[in-house]
Amino acid sequence: MKIGTLLTLEFKKAQQTIKYRCKVIEKNEKYLFIDYPIDTETKKTAYLSKGTKLSATYIGNDQSIYNFRTEIVKKVKLVVPALAIPLPDDDKVQRIQRREFVRIDTAIDVAIHSATNSIAPIVTVTSDISGGGVSIIIPRGRTLEEGSKVTMWIVLHMHSGQYKYITAEAEVVLLKSINNTIQTASLKFTDITKQAQQTIIRYCFEKQRETRKKELSI
């Protein structure tokens, strides 16, 4: 793991899971040194005590997602205040399976066509996306059915400025109403190329990095 790697930390408290973001700012043969984590919901700096046990996730050079268990060992003073966590052994780092993709909240243009032509095409935006599927906002006056099969066209605006066009087969797995006004549908990919999936994962990583940079500039 190189300096500059972004980490997502998860801390489980009772029935709640709190997520933080941080960055590896230094390392040696024993420890990774991370800047003070930021709570992903409150956007506030978290002051984690020594011994706090966490789950850490990051994206490797191969764009795969990796996870390892860790804990806060000590506080240190570098150029900026930092926390030390043990450098994980290779056999303790696990590659996350496809069903465990990181999901980010973002609005992306998407078009949906029924596999059976039972409904007219729907053009809308996502509410979140991951390498395993998306959630979309259902336009007023339109409907989808749980279990229905669709073909999706997704437009990703990459950090490089390029547009990537993704086509995938998907299944509607859940319909939900938000505040009785907005209808959403969760869809999981059932047929997607590895290349397309890796493009989505890279897009999610880029959006996470953009969010992290904005948080650090506040």
C-alpha positions as CSV (number, residue, x, y, z in Angstrom):
1,M,0.0,0.0,0.0
2,K,1.5,3.3,-1.1
3,I,1.5,6.7,0.5
4,G,-1.5,8.7,-0.6
5,T,-3.9,5.7,-0.6
6,L,-7.4,6.6,0.5
7,L,-8.9,4.4,3.2
8,T,-12.5,3.9,4.2
9,L,-12.7,3.0,7.9
10,E,-15.8,1.4,9.5
11,F,-16.4,1.4,13.3
12,K,-19.3,-0.8,14.6
13,K,-21.1,0.6,17.6
14,A,-24.1,-1.5,18.8
15,Q,-26.3,-1.8,15.8
16,Q,-24.7,1.2,14.0
17,T,-21.8,1.3,11.6
18,I,-20.0,4.6,11.4
19,K,-17.8,5.3,8.3
20,Y,-14.8,7.5,8.1
21,R,-12.4,8.5,5.3
22,C,-8.7,9.1,5.7
23,K,-5.4,8.9,3.8
24,V,-2.1,7.1,4.3
25,I,0.4,10.0,4.8
26,E,3.5,8.0,5.9
27,K,4.6,4.4,6.5
28,N,7.5,2.3,7.9
29,E,8.2,-1.4,8.3
30,K,5.7,-1.6,11.2
31,Y,3.0,1.0,10.8
32,L,0.8,3.0,8.4
33,F,0.3,6.6,9.5
34,I,-3.1,8.1,8.6
35,D,-4.4,11.6,8.9
36,Y,-7.3,12.1,11.3
37,P,-10.4,10.4,9.8
38,I,-13.5,12.4,8.8
39,D,-17.0,11.1,9.5
40,T,-18.6,10.6,6.1
41,E,-22.0,11.8,7.4
42,T,-21.2,14.7,9.7
43,K,-18.1,15.7,7.7
44,K,-16.4,16.3,11.0
45,T,-13.0,15.1,12.2
46,A,-13.2,12.0,14.3
47,Y,-10.9,11.6,17.3
48,L,-10.5,7.9,17.7
49,S,-8.9,6.6,20.8
50,K,-6.1,4.0,21.2
51,G,-7.3,0.5,20.8
52,T,-10.3,1.4,18.6
53,K,-10.9,-1.6,16.3
54,L,-11.8,-0.9,12.7
55,S,-12.4,-2.4,9.3
56,A,-10.3,-0.7,6.6
57,T,-11.1,-0.7,2.9
58,Y,-9.1,0.6,-0.1
59,I,-8.7,0.3,-3.8
60,G,-5.5,-1.3,-5.1
61,N,-3.4,-0.5,-8.1
62,D,-5.4,-3.2,-10.0
63,Q,-8.7,-1.3,-9.2
64,S,-9.8,-4.2,-7.0
65,I,-11.2,-3.5,-3.5
66,Y,-9.3,-4.8,-0.5
67,N,-10.2,-5.0,3.2
68,F,-8.3,-5.7,6.4
69,R,-9.0,-5.5,10.1
70,T,-7.0,-3.0,12.1
71,E,-6.9,-0.8,15.2
72,I,-5.6,2.5,16.4
73,V,-2.2,1.9,18.0
74,K,-1.1,5.4,18.9
75,K,-1.2,9.1,18.1
76,V,1.8,10.6,16.5
77,K,3.1,14.0,15.4
78,L,4.3,14.2,11.9
79,V,4.0,17.3,9.7
80,V,0.3,17.0,10.8
81,P,-1.2,15.1,13.7
82,A,-1.7,11.5,12.7
83,L,-2.7,8.1,13.9
84,A,-0.7,4.8,13.6
85,I,-2.2,1.5,12.6
86,P,-0.3,-1.7,12.1
87,L,1.0,-2.4,8.6
88,P,-1.2,-5.4,7.6
89,D,0.4,-8.7,6.6
90,D,-0.3,-9.7,3.0
91,D,-2.3,-12.8,4.2
92,K,-4.5,-10.6,6.4
93,V,-5.7,-8.4,3.4
94,Q,-8.7,-9.8,1.7
95,R,-9.9,-9.0,-1.8
96,I,-13.6,-8.1,-1.5
97,Q,-16.0,-10.3,-3.6
98,R,-18.2,-8.7,-6.2
99,R,-21.3,-8.5,-4.0
100,E,-19.5,-6.2,-1.6
101,F,-18.8,-3.3,-3.8
102,V,-18.5,0.2,-2.3
103,R,-21.6,2.2,-3.1
104,I,-21.5,6.0,-3.6
105,D,-24.3,8.6,-3.7
106,T,-24.3,10.4,-7.1
107,A,-26.6,11.5,-9.9
108,I,-25.7,9.8,-13.2
109,D,-27.8,9.9,-16.4
110,V,-29.3,6.5,-17.1
111,A,-31.8,5.0,-19.6
112,I,-33.8,1.9,-18.9
113,H,-35.5,-0.4,-21.4
114,S,-37.7,-3.3,-20.5
115,A,-36.3,-6.7,-21.6
116,T,-39.9,-7.6,-22.7
117,N,-40.9,-4.2,-24.1
118,S,-43.7,-4.2,-21.5
119,I,-43.0,-0.5,-20.6
120,A,-41.8,2.5,-22.5
121,P,-38.1,3.4,-22.0
122,I,-37.4,5.4,-18.8
123,V,-34.8,8.2,-18.8
124,T,-33.7,9.3,-15.3
125,V,-30.8,9.6,-12.9
126,T,-29.3,7.4,-10.3
127,S,-29.3,8.1,-6.6
128,D,-26.3,5.8,-6.0
129,I,-24.1,3.4,-7.9
130,S,-21.7,0.6,-7.2
131,G,-20.0,-2.2,-9.2
132,G,-22.9,-4.4,-8.3
133,G,-25.8,-2.2,-9.3
134,V,-27.6,1.1,-9.0
135,S,-30.5,2.8,-7.4
136,I,-32.5,5.1,-9.6
137,I,-35.2,7.8,-9.2
138,I,-38.4,6.7,-10.9
139,P,-40.0,9.7,-12.8
140,R,-43.5,10.7,-11.8
141,G,-46.1,8.8,-13.6
142,R,-43.8,5.9,-14.4
143,T,-43.6,2.5,-12.7
144,L,-41.3,-0.6,-12.4
145,E,-42.0,-4.0,-11.0
146,E,-39.8,-5.9,-8.6
147,G,-38.3,-8.9,-10.4
148,S,-38.5,-7.3,-13.8
149,K,-35.6,-7.6,-16.2
150,V,-34.2,-4.5,-17.9
151,T,-31.3,-3.3,-20.1
152,M,-29.5,-0.2,-18.8
153,W,-27.4,2.5,-20.5
154,I,-25.3,4.5,-18.1
155,V,-23.2,7.6,-18.9
156,L,-20.1,8.1,-16.6
157,H,-18.2,11.4,-16.7
158,M,-14.7,10.4,-15.7
159,H,-12.2,12.6,-14.0
160,S,-10.2,12.7,-17.2
161,G,-13.1,14.5,-18.9
162,Q,-13.9,11.4,-21.0
163,Y,-17.4,10.0,-21.1
164,K,-17.8,6.2,-20.7
165,Y,-21.0,4.5,-21.9
166,I,-21.9,1.4,-20.0
167,T,-24.5,-1.2,-21.1
168,A,-25.7,-3.9,-18.7
169,E,-28.6,-6.2,-18.0
170,A,-30.2,-5.8,-14.6
171,E,-33.0,-6.9,-12.4
172,V,-35.3,-4.7,-10.2
173,V,-34.8,-6.0,-6.7
174,L,-36.4,-3.3,-4.5
175,L,-38.9,-0.4,-4.8
176,K,-38.9,2.2,-2.1
177,S,-40.7,5.5,-1.4
178,I,-38.8,8.4,0.2
179,N,-41.0,10.8,2.2
180,N,-44.0,9.6,0.2
181,T,-42.9,11.8,-2.7
182,I,-39.9,10.2,-4.4
183,Q,-40.0,6.7,-5.7
184,T,-36.7,4.8,-6.1
185,A,-35.8,1.4,-7.5
186,S,-32.7,-0.6,-6.7
187,L,-31.3,-2.7,-9.5
188,K,-28.6,-5.3,-9.5
189,F,-26.5,-6.1,-12.5
190,T,-27.1,-9.6,-13.8
191,D,-25.0,-9.4,-17.0
192,I,-22.2,-6.9,-17.2
193,T,-18.7,-7.2,-18.8
194,K,-15.7,-7.2,-16.5
195,Q,-14.4,-4.1,-18.3
196,A,-17.6,-2.2,-17.8
197,Q,-17.7,-3.2,-14.1
198,Q,-14.1,-2.1,-13.6
199,T,-15.0,1.3,-15.2
200,I,-17.8,1.8,-12.7
201,I,-15.5,0.8,-9.8
202,R,-12.9,3.3,-11.1
203,Y,-15.6,6.0,-11.3
204,C,-16.6,5.3,-7.7
205,F,-13.0,5.6,-6.6
206,E,-12.6,8.9,-8.4
207,K,-15.7,10.3,-6.8
208,Q,-14.6,9.2,-3.4
209,R,-11.2,10.9,-4.0
210,E,-13.0,14.1,-5.1
211,T,-15.1,14.1,-2.0
212,R,-12.1,13.5,0.2
213,K,-10.2,16.4,-1.4
214,K,-13.2,18.7,-0.7
215,E,-13.4,17.6,2.9
216,L,-9.7,18.3,3.4
217,S,-10.0,21.8,1.9
218,I,-12.8,22.8,4.3
